[in-house]
Amino acid sequence: MKERPILFSGAMVKAILAGRKTQTRRVIRFPDDDYEYRPCHRPGSWGVQDDTWAFYDPAYPTDTAPTPVHCPYGGPGDRLWVRETHQIYATDIDSKPDDREFETGRGFSVNYKADGNGIMELWDEDEGIVERWRPSIFMPRWASRITLEVANVRVQRVQDISEEDALADGVDRTNTSLPGYAQERFRRLWESINAKRGYGWDKNVWVWAITFKRIDAKEGA
């Protein structure tokens, strides 16, 4: 069992904590983006094996060796610890972010922006901003309050998401009685996150479709 970090927005953190989000989709990064890779459907040649899927380039004969692509989020049984926007502050007056104790969390506590709380950012002439909102990428392991266990990993085109899976991906659930509503909400969500990165909905990229369950959650500070 391996443990890896994963980033989520505040809205998706709320969905996980509420039990509405049990899936996530992440763009598959291929060794060479100039080729149009496809999952290899030859018997026994594709699927999750040591967190690896096999793909092939249709421009070449189908008997060529497929390209192995490792899922950076692991496979079933592995764990993901969630990074989110946060605020770390000292509970010990002598603790500072550059202290060695910061690596373990001793003398510090955490606020999570997704909870809608926090303390005012304080400016110190010598130390700069002492308490500030930190981007999720900078969250240390000890500050993470959510741990997920990977249950399943699939590969699919992002536009192939079903209505059921769109709901499991944490979209807004109002008006879900309307056919295609959840898929449309997911399309908007995907666009808001990935279009500026060059992976807009119209690109219909291959994605890792990861199903997970929450196994641990600390109470917010």
Secondary structure, 3 states (H helix, E strand, C coil): CCEEEEECCHHHHHHHHCCCECEEEEECCCCCCCCCCEECCCCCCCCCECCEEEEECCCCCCCCCCEEEECCCCCCCCEEEEECCEEEEECCCCCCCCCHHHHCCCCEEEEEHHHCCCCCCCEECCCEECCCEECHHHCCHHHCCEEEEEEEEEEEEHHHCCHHHHHHECCCCCCCCCCCHHHHHHHHHHHHHHHHHCCCHHHCCEEEEEEEEEEEECCCC
